[in-house]
Each structure stands twice: as C-alpha cells, then as structure tokens.
Amino acid sequence: MSDPFLGLTMLMLIVVVIMMGFPTAFTLMGLGMLFGFYAFYNPAEPWIDNRVFDLMVQRTYGAMTNDVLISIPLFVLMGYVMERGALVDKMFYSVQLSFRRVPASLAITTLIVCTFWGIASGLVGAVVVLMGVIAMNPMLRAGYDVKLASGVITAGGTLGILIPPSVMIIVYAAVAGQSVVKLYAATMFPGFFLALLYVAYVLGWAALNPKIAPTLPEEQTRVPVPIWMKRFEALYSRNMLVGLLSALFRPSRAMAIEMEEGRFTYWRLVKNAVAALVPFFLVAFTLALVWWYVVIHQQAAETEAPEGLEELGAPAADGGPVAADGPATGFYIWFGIAVAIAALALVRYYIKMNAERLQVVKLLVSSVMPLAILTVVVLAVILFGITTATESAAVGAAGAFLLALQARTLSWQRTKEAVFLTAKTTAMVCWLFVGSALFSAVFAILGGQALIEQWVLALDLTPVQFMILSQAIIFLLGWPLEWTEIIIIFVPIFLPLLRHFDIDPILWGVLVFVNLQAAFLSPPVAMSAYYLKGVSPPHVSLNQIFAGMMPYMLIVILCMVLMYLWPGMALWLPEYLYG
C-alpha cells in the first residue's frame, strides 16, 4: 500500500475508532505515533531515534505556546460559574410574563432564555440541562406538544456554541490561523438570525395548530402586583410613569402609603422611577453608542498625514491634514428612521404603562440586567478592540464571580465544582489539540492531504460546488461525530483548498459553525437529546425528542443557504469594524 492511501486508511480508521467509543485525544495521538513511526522508519537507525518522537514533542510544545487557547479556560470558567451561581429560573419567570400574550409563550420564552443564557455560558450541555429542568415540566403541564417542548430546548440550547463568546470559535481560530475577534464579529448576525428563524417557526406552527401550545391559564399569566402599587395608582394616576414623576415633586401622599415592611420611603419612590425609565435609557444608550462609533469615533480615528513623507513612485502631495470623509448620507437617513421608530415605540409603551408593566420591568431589571451588562461588556470590549479575546475572557470570568456573589447563590462547594469542570474541559480541548497536531502532521507526511487536494482539484469544481460539497461532508460527519472531532480533524483538510477556490476562510468558518448546529440535533449522537432525556419525565421518549429536533435541522440548512446568498450577513460587521 502506498503512503497516500495509507494516510487515507489512517483517516478512516480514526472515524471507526472514535465511533467505537475510544477517547478522541488519545486515539489521535496513538494513531499518529503508530503511523508516524512507519513514515519515519529507517532500518539503519535505532528505533528510539525515530523522528516521530521529535515531532510529538514539537507539536505538544506548539499547542502549549498557542496564545489563542488561553481564553478557553477563562470562558469555560465563566460559563460554569454562571451555570452554578445565577438565577435562570427567575429570568425564565420574568421573560415569560413579558411574553404572556404571545402564542406559545412558554416555547418563545424558552428560546429567548436559551439564546441569552447561551451567550453568557457557551456550554451546550449546561444550557440544555438547565432549561430542561426549568422549562420542560411547565410546558408539559400546560398541555404543550412533547415534540414542540423538546425541540425548542434542544435547538435553543445549542445556540450558545454559535453566538460569541464561544469555545468552538476559539478552537477554529487556532486551527485555521484566523482572528478570534473577526470571527466573533462575523458570527453575531448569523447567530441571532438563526434564533429569529427558530422563533418564527414556533410562532407559525402555533398559529397553524393552536392545539400544540394551548393558552396558559390566568393564574400563570397574572403579574404579581404589590398592594402599594394599586394604592399608588388610586392616589396619583393609572399611568405609573406619570404618577411616579409627579410623586417625586409631591411625595406627601406617597409617604402615607402603608406597606407590609413599613412606610413608603422616598428612596423606594426614586428606585421605581428609575426602573420605569429603564426602557428609555436602554434605547437612548444604544442609539448614542451607534452615533458615537459611526460618527465621532470614526472621524476621530483619522490621523493627519506626516509632513514630508510621500509614497514611493507617487507625485508630491500636500502634507496637510487628511480630510475625514465621515459616514455616508444613507447612514443619517437610516439613523433618523431608527430614532423615529424608537421614539414612537417608547411613546406607545409609556402611554400604556400601568402597574403590571412596571412590575414586569422591575422583574426583568433584577433578573436579566446584571447578566446583560456582563455579556455586553465582554463582547463590546472584544469587538471595539479595547481588549484581546483572552483579556475579555478574564473580565467575563471575574464578572461571573461578582454576579454570583451578588446573587448569593455561589457556595464554596459550587465554586470547587466549577473550577474542577473547567480544568476537565480545558484539559480535554488541549489534549485534542496535541493529538490533532500530531495526527495532521503525520497525515500530511504520508501524502494523504496532497491526495485529497489532487482529487478535489481533479473534479474541476466551481466555488459554489466546492462550498456545497465541503458543507455536505461536514453535515454528514455531524451525525456520528462531535463538533470537536470535526473542527480539529476534518476542517484542516479543507482549509488549504479555500485559497484555490477564492473562498474567505471567515465566511466558510461561519458556515461551518452554523452547519455544526445540526451536529447537536442529528441522531444518533445528538448529545443535546441525551442531555434533555436525562432531566425529562419518564414518559418522554428519546424518539419524541429526536422527532422534535428534526425540523430545526431544516432551519439550519435554510440559514446556511441565506448566508451563502447574502455573505454580508457574516462579513459586513468584521469588514466595517476592522476593514
């Protein structure tokens, strides 16, 4: 057998051995050592001088000195601390009250909380298990279809591995030699767009067949309004914003309200007024941030050309300052439209702000705002270039500890569990890198990589055909294999071919990330189904969970098609931010 076909045998053997249940990292190292010993074998030299041992040391040292991998334990620690220390059930309750009048409100709430919690955690197993414990039984008790309930939990729980910060993105960046920051920016829109497609599918299914998601009883949609709010409405106004602003200047009547914990205080009045204005502050801050970055920051970044310096071969140019072009006219038009729509939405919202709406806002502020602030800070400092991905991961891990301590839910035992699981997960990923580096090097030495490249080039494919072929192979590999094996073993085989077909590795990588969502939703290895089965009632079968997951695989394929038709969904933000 020639060396190239020996390399292909090595590649097929790794798939068989992994499917048999052997540890992936040590299987990669074992096969790499075995086939590498053959590749470097020289009968004239002692076996101990075989160069495969030098190759193993070099590849191990290369993985140890890869700076990109430092952010993995920090982001994983952030996820595990959030899982064990934050209040997901309180968040689920407040979001469910916010969407209580929407069809299939429990399912929509599950998708939203899964998306939000996945951003903070990034751990598929943790999100699926948490949401299975919190959301599965309430949906089943409300009469929801088992397939609908299991589908939204498993599909929503996998979004955390796609939307940054994500360990999978870091692993791909290390394998492909791409910028983590650009990949984070590229996955922002596709991740949220896929979540939006999930929500649209659930809403459409519930509208066509209301029996799968019956209307919730009144006791589950009633907002727990405190008694003092009802008395406050009677004294001032049914519009709580008007009443609170009036009471700030005329607090005498409000101070006379009796409460269970004592008399109403002016400080409580101020806190409720601030809570009522949170939607306005959020909208204003978002619009101001966009205006600052596009108009002020971009123009401030323009530097004056140094005097006396000219480009070689160019005519002499004036050494004066370079004019800042500023944003295009279209930006001001769209920004004005956005401001007008936001203003109308706020006016409509505040006109109808009664005690129930204020209480829902307060519940959202207490349960969602701390996690939202941490998430926004972690992502913003990366995307705006303030910190590197590693420094941002450190900020996120520290913020997760502070958030858990503030919630008083993180004990010493839970902290030890989070640290232990972080070390376990990080060790697994790093050993995978060591094994993959050795395996891929031996595979290339045997000529397997060159043989695959020659075969693909001999097919005379167009870039579209190659894109479809590569993504179809990864989609099929997602059925028996986990994303770690696919990213570390098979993605490097396709990467050298991207330049030949003039395909952007960032766009191709984002398509792979979306494609690998199907790996979590495709039987028989779909781990999210097994995670959910472990915390579901006994009457929920694995086949029902699989049936609930299948439509979301089609949605993943639809999202990939739309991304390829409009690559700007993935490439616009990194190009705008970093050029």
N, C-alpha and C positions, 0 to 999 in steps of 0.2 A: 504493500500500500504506500503510495506517495505521501510526502509530507502534507501537502494541502488537504488531501482527503482525510488524512489523519487528524488535521485540525477540525474539519467538519465533524468527524467522529467524536472528537472531544466536545464540540458544541452540542451535539445531540445527546451525548452521554450526560452532560450536566443537567439537561432538562429532565431526563429519565430519573436521575438520582435525586433531584430535588422533589419530584413528584412522589418518589418513594418515601419521602419524609426525612431525609438526612439534612443536617444543618447546612444552610446555604454557604456561609462564610468558609467553614472548614472543608466543605466539599470543593469549593473553588480552589482553595489552597492545595488540597490533596491532589486533585486532578492536574493543577498547574505544576506541582512538583513532579508528579509521575511522568506527564508528557514532556515537561521541560527537561527532565533527566535524559529522556530519549533524544530530544532535539539537540542537546549539547554533548551527547555521549561521544567520548573519544577513547577507543580501546588502549591507546598508548599512555593515557593518564590514569592515575589512581581515582577511584570513584569519589573520594572526598574532595577532589579538585574540580569536580563538575561545576560549571559556571551557573547552574540553576540556583545554587546556594547563594552566590553573589547577587543574582537577580532578585531573589527573595528578600535579602537584606536591603537592597536599594529600593525596591518597591515599598517595603514596610516603612523605611525612613521617609520616602516621598509622601506617603499618606500621613505620617506623623507630623510633617512640617507643612501641611496644607492649611494655610490660614483660614480658608473658607469654612473648614469643618469646625472651627472653634465656636461658631454661632449655634451649632446643632445642640450641644448640651444645654446652652442657655435658653434657647427657645423651647426645648423639651421640658426643662425645669419650670419655665413659665406656665406651660400647659398643665403639667401635673399639679403645680401649686394651685392654679385656678380651679382645676377639677376638684381638689380636695378642700379648698378653702372658700369658694364663692357660693352664692346662693342662687342656683339655677332655678329652683322651684319658685322662688319669689319673682324672678324675672319672667318665668313662664306665666305665672298668675297675672302679673301686671300687663304683659303683652296680650294675653287672652282677653282681658277686659277691654283693651284698646280696640280689638277687632271682633268684639262680641256680636256686632250686627252684620258681619261679613259671612256669606255662605261658607260652610266647612271651616268655621273659625278656629276650631282646635287644630285642624290639619295645617291651616295657614300659619297659626301661631308656632306650631312645631317647626315648620320650615324656616320661619324668621329667626327663632331662637337657635336652631341648629346652625344657621348661617352666621349669626352673631357670635355664638359661642365657639364655633369652629375657627373663626378669625382669632379669637383670644387663645384658644387651646392648640389647634392644629393637629390634634390627635384623634384619628377616626374612631378607634375603639372606645376612647373615653367619652366622646360626644354621643355615639350610638348607645352606649350603656346608660349614660345619664338620662338621655331623652327617652330611652325605653322604660326606665324606672319611673320617670315623671309623667310622660305623656301617653304611654301605651294604655294603661288601665283607664284613665279618664276618657279616652276616645272610645274604647270598647264599651264602657259603661254607658256612654251617650248613644250607643247604637251605631257607631261608625263601622263601615265595612272593614274586615280584617286586612284585606289587601291594601286599602287606602291607608290605614293606620301604619302598617308595617312599611309601606313604600315611602311615605314621607319621612319616617325616622331614618331608614337606611340611606335613602338618597340625600336627605339633608345632612346627615351625619358625615358624609364623605366630602362635603364641600370644604371642610377645614383644611384638607390636604391640597386644595387648589388655590384658595384665596390666601394671599400672604398675611402674616409670615408663615411659611410652610417649610417643613423639613425636606419634602420632596423637591422643591425648587432649589434649595441649597445643594442637595445631592446632585441634581442635574447640572447646576452651575459648576460644581467641582469636576464632574465627569467631562463636560463639554468645554470647559475653559471660558465660560461666559460670565458676565457681570451679574451678581446676585441682585443688585439694585435695579438694573434694567429688566431683569426677569420678573421682579416684584411688580414693577410698573406695568409690564406687559400683561400680567395675569389679573390685574384689578378689574377691568371691564369684563373680560370673559367670565370670570368667576361670579360676579354679581348678575351678569346676563343669564348665566345658566340657572342661578337661583330664581331669577324672574321667570324663566321658562317653566320651572317646576311649579311656581305659584300659579301661573296662567293655566297650566294643565289641571291642577287641582280645582281651580275655580270653574273651569269649563266642564270638568267631569261632574262636579257637584251641581252645576246648573242643568246639565242634561239628565242627571239621575239623582234627584234630591234624596232618595232613599239611602244612598251610601253615606250621607252625612246629615242626619236629622237635626232639626233646630234644637238648640240647647234649651232646657227648662229655665224658667225665670230665676230660680234661686242660684243658678250658675252664671248668670249674666248680670245679676244685681250688684251694683257698685256699693261697697260698704261706706256710706257717707256718715261721718261723725255727727252727733246730735248738735254740736256747737255750730256746724255749718248751716244747718237748717234754721237755727235761731238767728244766725248772722244774716241769712237771706231775708228773713222777716224784718230785720231792723234796717237794712240798707237797700239791697237790690237783689233780684234773682240772678243778675249778671254778676258773677263773683269778681271779675276784674274791676268793674265799676265800683262795686261795694268795697273791695279792698283798698283801691286808690282813694276812695272817699274817706274810709276809716283811718287812713294814715294821717289825714289832716284833721279829722274829727273823731278821735278814738274813744270818747267818753262812753258812748253806748256800747261799743265793743268790749270795753274793760268791764262792763257789768255782766257779761255773759258768764254763767257758771259752767264749769266743766268737771268731769269726774276727777281729774288730777288737780283741780284747783281753779282759781280765777284766770280768765283770759288775760294774757300779757301782751304788751306792745311788741316784744321780740317775736312772739308767735305770729303776730299780725304781719311783721316785716318778712318773716320766712315764707309765709303763704303768698304774699305779694310777689316775692322774688320767684317762687315756684310757678305762679301763674304766668310770669313773663318769660319762663324758660324757652318756650317755642319761638318767641320773638328773638331772644338772644341767640339761639342756635341758627336761625335763618340769617340774621344780621351778621353773625360771625362768619358763616360760610361765604356769603356774598362779599364781605370785606376781605376775606382771605384770598378769594379768586381775584378780586380787583388789585390787591396788593401784589400778588405774584405776577399777574399778567402785565399790569400797567407800571407799577412803581418798581418792583424788583427787577424786571427785565431791563428797564431803562437805566436803572442804577448800575446794572452789571456791565453796561457799555463802558469801555475804557478808552481813554484818549490815546491816540497813536503816538509812540515815542518820536520825538523830533530827530530828524537827521537819518532815520533808518528807512531804507527802501528795499523792496523785494528785488532780488537779483533778476536782471533781464527786463525789469519794468521801467517805464519812464518815470522821471522825477515827479513826486507827488507832493502836494501841500502837506506840511506836517501839522496842520491844525487838528482840532478835535473831530472825531468821527461822529457824524450825526446819528442820533438814536432814532431808528425808524418807528419804534413803538408798535403796538398791536394794530392789526388791520381794522378797517372801518366795520367789517362784519362783526368783530368782537363786540363793539359798542352797541350794535343793534341787538344782537342776541342777549347781551348782558342786560340791556334795558327791558327786553321782553321778559327775561327771567325775573327781574326786580318787580315788574308789574304783576306777573302771575303770583309771585310770592306774597306781594302786598295784598292782593285780592284774597288769597287763601288765608292769610292771617286775619284779615278783617272778618271774613266769613266765620273763621274759627272762634274769634273772640266775641262776636255777636251772640254766639250760642254757648258761651262758657258759663255753665251752671255749676252747682256743687259737685255733680258727678264727674264732669270733665276735669275740674280742679283736682279731685281726689285721684283720678287716673293719672294725671300729670305728676302728682306727688309720688305715687307708687312707681312710676317709670323713672323718676329722678333718683329715688332711693335705690332701685334695683339695677337700672341699666346705665345710668350716667357714670358711676365710677369706672365700670368696665369699659364703657365707650371712650372715656377720656384716656384711659391707659392704652387702648387699642389705637386711637387716633394719634397719640403721641408717638407710639412705637413705629407706626407706618409713616407718619409725617417726617420724622427726623431722618428716616431712610430715603424717602422719595425726594425730599428737598435737599439732600446731600449734606445735611448737618452732621450726621454720624455715619459710620460704616454699619454694615449689617451686624457685625459682631458687637459693636458698641450699643446698637439699638437693642440687640437681644439681652444685653446686660441690663439696660434700662427696663426692659419688659419684665425680666425676672425679678428685679428689685421692686418694681411696681406691683407685681403679683403678690409678693410677700406683704407689702404695705396694705394692699387691698384686703387680703385675707386677714391680716391682723386687725384692720379697722372693722371688718365684719365679725370678728371674734369667733371665727369658725376653724382656725388652723391651730391644732394642738401639736405638742411635741411629737406624738406618735404619727400624725398625718404628715408632719414635716419630714420625719425619717423615711416614711413610705415614698414621699415624692422624690427625695434625694436618691433613694435606692433604685426606684424605677427609672429615674433619669440616667443614673450610671449604667443600668442594664441596657436601656435603649441605645445610649451613646456607644457603649462597647459593641453592641450588635452592628451598628452602622459603620463604625471604624474598622472592625474586623471584615465586614463586607468589602470595604474599600481596599484593604490589604489583599484579600483573596481575589477581588476583581482585577486589581492592578497586575498581580502575578498571572492570573488566567489570561487576560487580554494580551499581555506581553508574549506569553508562550504561543497563544493562538496566532499572533502576527508573525512570530518567528517561524512557525510551521507553514506559513503561507495561506492560512485559512482566510484571513482578512483580504488578501490580494485576490484569492479565488472568488470570493463573494463579489468584490468590486468588478472583476472582469465579467462575471456572469450578469450583473446588473447592467453594466455598460453595453454588453453584447445584445441586450434586449432592445436597445435603442429607444428608450422611453422618453416621453416628454416630461417636463417638470410636474405637470398635473398627474400624469400616470405614475410617476415615482412617488409623489406625495400620497396618492391613494394606496399604492402597493405597500409603502412603509407603514402607514397608519393602519391598514388592514392587518398586517402581520402583528403589529403591537396589540391591536384589538383582540386577535385570536390568542396571542400569548397571555392576555389578561385573564382568560378563562382558567388555565391551570396554575398560573404563577402570580406572585405578589408584585407590587409596584417596585419594590427594592430590587428584585432579581431582574426585572425588565430594564430599569434605569441603569443598573450597574453592569449588566452582562450584555444586553442586546442593543441598547441605544448607542454605545460606542461603535458598533458595527456600521450603523447608518451615518454617523457623523461625518466621516471622510467623504461621503458621496454628496453631501449637501452643496459643497462648493462647485462640483461638476454641474449640478442642475440649477445653480444660482438660486438657492433657497436660503432665506435668512434663518440661521440656527435658532434665533429667539422665537420667530413665528413657528417654526417646526417644533420647538420645545414646548410652547404653549399648547399647540395642538396635541402633543403627547400628554401633557398634563390633563387636558380635558378628556382625551381618549382613555386615560387610566382611571377616570371616574367609573368607567364601565368595568374595570377590573374588580372594583369593590361591589359591583351589582350583578356580576355574571356568575352563575353556578358553574361548577360545583365548589370552587374555592372561595366564593364571595364571603370574606370574613365578616363583613358587616351583618350578614344574615345570621351567622352563628353568634355574634355578639348580642344581637337582638333576641334570638331564641333563648339565650341563657337567662334573660331577665323577663321574658314574656310569660303569661299564664300558660298552664299545661295544654289547654285546648288549642293554642295557636301552633300550627304545624309548620315545619320548615318549608314544605311545598307552598303553603299560603304566603309565607314571607317571600319566597322566590317569585311567585306569581305577582306579588305587589311591586317587586323591584323591576320587572322586565320592561314596563312602559318607559321608565326613566332611562334605560339604555338607549331607546329610540330617541329620546330627547337629547341625550348626549351626542348622538350621531347628527341630529339636526343642528345642534350648536356648532359642531365642527364644520358642517357644510357652510353655515352662515359666516363662520370665521374665515374660511378659505375664500368665499366670495367677497368678503369685506375684510381684508387683512388689517385695515386700520383699527379694527376693534382691539387688536393686540399691540400694534406697532405705533399707534398715534401718540399715546401717553409717553412711552420712553423716548420717542423722537422729539416730542415737544419739550420734555424736561431736560434731556441730555444731548439732543442733537444727533 
